[in-house]
Amino acid sequence: MKKTKLLLGLSLVAISGLIFIAADHADAPAVTGNASDITDVYAFQGQDTNNMVFVVNTQGLLSPGATATATFSENVLTEINIDNNGDNVEDLVIQAIRKNDKMYFFGPVAPNTTGTTSTVKTTATAGSVEISKYGESAITAQQNGMKFFAGPRDDPFFFDLGQFKAILMGTASGFNNPGTDTFAGTNVLSIVVEVPKSSLGSSSSINIWAETKSKL
């Protein structure tokens, strides 16, 4: 299981374009590069300010050639966990899992159980979208007031790894402006879902974390 977490303000008057992210591009060998490997989680207010957008990126540092053959696994559930009362336990989940050429979404809905074990909430079907292919136009879908996307995207995370190492070694005092984008030219597989804020509870702030869970 892979997890990453962030705290998100959910005010209805949130600043337009405000983005919160959690990033992790280096993991244990058993996780790195496979369908369970989360690189980034993004949460931000949608163009429709009544909505929130959640993005989970996986399988980072894909070259163009590797991107063409990379796939979501039918045995891996991606789950966005939402804590809306501040106790660090998920009150709602949004789940995504691939079946054939589509990504199916469920929730936001209260989970059957909390923690490391999940059951796909098939009674809370939100919608589905055809998985976009590398080099082709992005395919999106809209159902039940929600929007969906799944497929390859350019890795949006900017990090100057070489300068970071130089700072750690004491040979540089800070980052350059502009820096060098270490991840330039690499891609990720993205799952994107846009949901009405009203479906996430009435709290002014929420905790968000994403997990990938393998089928037993």
N, C-alpha and C positions, 0 to 999 in steps of 0.2 A: 504494500500500500504506500502511496505517495501523497503527501499533504503539504499545503502551504496556506497561510492565513493572513488576513488583514482586517483592519477596522475601517468602516465606511460610514460617513455621515449621510443621512437620508433625508435631510430637510427638503421640503417641497420648494424652498426658495434657494436651493443649493446653487453655487456659482456655476454658470454654464461652462462646460468643458472641463470641470474638475475631474481629475483622474487619480485613482489610487491603484498601486500595483504591488505585487510581491513577486520576486524573481529568484530563480534558482536554476542555473545552467550547468551545475556540476553535481553528480550524484554517484551513488555506489554502482559498481560495474553491473550488478544484477538488474538495475533499473535504467541506467543511462541508455538512451537511444531507442528504447522499445515503447510500446503503446501505453505503458504506465507512467512514462517519464514526463511529469509536469515541469515546464520551464517558467511560465508566467501565469499569473491570475490578474486580470484587469476588471475593475468595476467603475462605471461612470454613468453620469446622467445622459439619457438619450437625447437625440435631436428634439423629440417630443419630451418636454421637461416633466411630463407625468410618468415617464418610464425610466427604468434603470437597465443598463446593459452589463452583462457579465460575459467575460471571455476567459476561456481556459486554453492555453497553448501547451502542446505536448511535442515530444520527439524533436528537440531543438538541434541546431547546427546541421540541418539537412542541406547537402549540396543540391544543385538543380537535378543532377542525375538520381540522387537518392530520393528526392522529393517525388519524382515521377513514379516511384514504386512503393513509397511509404503508404501505409493504410492504418485506419482505425481497426482495432481488434473487436470482434464480436464477443470476446470473452472478458472485455474490460469495461466496467461501468465508470463513467465520469460523473462525479457528484459534487454539486455546489451546495455547501452547507450554510445556512443562515440562522444566526442567533440574534433574536430581536428583543431579548430581555436582559442581556449582559451577564448571563451565567456561564458563558463559554460552552454551552451545549446546544446543538442544532435544534431549532424549533421548526424549521422548514428545510426542505431539500428540493433542488432541481436536478434531475437525473437525465443523463444522455447515454444512449447505447446504440451501437451500430447493428443493423440487420440487413444483410445483402448490400444494396447500394444506397441505403438511406440511414440517416441518424434520427432516432426516435427520442422525443423529450417527454418528461413526466414532471408534474409539479408546476409551481411551488405547492408543496403539500407537506403535512407533518409526517415524519418517518415512522415506520413501524417500531424500529429500535434505533437508539443512538449509539455512537461510537464506531468501532471498526467494522461492524457487520451491517450490511444493508440488504434490503429486499426491493426489487424494482416495483415501483408503485404503479402497476398497470391499470389500476382503477382511476388514476389521475392523469390520463393521457393529455398532453398539451398540444402536440403536433409532431410533424416530421418534415425533413427536408432531404432532397437528393444530395448526396455528398459530391461537392465540386471536385473536378479533376484538375491536375496541374497543367497550366498553360491554356486553360479554357476559362470562359467568363464565369464569374462567381454566381452560384445559384442560391437564392434566398427564398424563404417561404414565410407566410403569415397566416396564423390560425389562432382562434380564441383570444384575440387581442395581443398575441405575442409574435415575435419575429425570430427566425432561426437561420443559422448558417453552420456548415461543417465542411472543412476542406483545407488545402494548403494556403498559407499566406507567408509573405516576407516576415522574417523575425523582426518585430518592432523595437526590441530592447536594445538600447545603445549603451555600450560599455567599452572603455578603453583599457583592455586587459594589460597591454604592455606597460602603459603609464602607471597603472595600479601596482604592478609588480615593482616598478622602479621606485614608487613611493614607499612600498614596504621594505625595500632594500636600502633605503636612505639615499638613493642617487637622484631623487627628484623630490621637490617640496610640495608639488600640487599637480592638478590636472591641467592639460593644455586646452586652449579655446581657440579654434575647434580641436577636439581630440580625434583619435582614430577609432572608427567603428569596427571593433573586433568581429562583430557578427554580420558585417556587410556581406551580402550575397548568399546568406544562409536562410533557410526557411523553417517553418513549424507547421504542424497540423493544428488548426484552430476549431474550437467549438464556441459558438456565439449565440446567446439568447437574450432577447430584450423582453422585459416584463413590466406590467404596470406597477408603480410603487404601491398602489392600494392592495396588491396581492402579497406584499411582504410584511404586513402588520402596520401598527400605528406608531411604533417607536421612532424617535428622531435620529437614531443611529443604530447600525447593525454591525455585527461581526460576520465576516465572510471567510470561509476557507474552502478549498477544493481538494478532493481526493480522487484517486483512481483505485478501483477495487477489482480484483480478479475473481472470475467465477470459480467456485469450488467444484 
